[in-house]
Amino acid sequence: MIRATLAIAFVSIGALGLTACDVKKTQEGSVTVPKFDVNKTQEGNVTLPKYDVTAPSVSVTTTDKTITVPVVKTEEKTLELPKLEITTAKEKEQGKK
């Protein structure tokens, strides 16, 4: 559950980072691709090998067992935490005008 929540949080932060950018095209690009001339020199025949695979069977079960686990106690403390403020490119431009 925690891993799924963390994964969703990281994806959300990444999406926010990408949407906060404002991209403008400032120059046209040009790409010339080299041309190749390929000639067939020999006829070919391809026969792929065949395999018979017997996969192992896996059985997952549960069992009850009594074990000793540590007990964790919590207490409240006031901590200084970092604060993150994001100004998008559009917000920056609106502030300049």
Secondary structure, 3 states (H helix, E strand, C coil): CHHHHHHHHHHHHHHHHHHCCCCCCCCCCCCCCCCCCCCCCCCCCCCCCCCCCCCCCCCCCCCCCCCCCCCCCCCCCCCCCCCCCCCCHHHHHHHHC
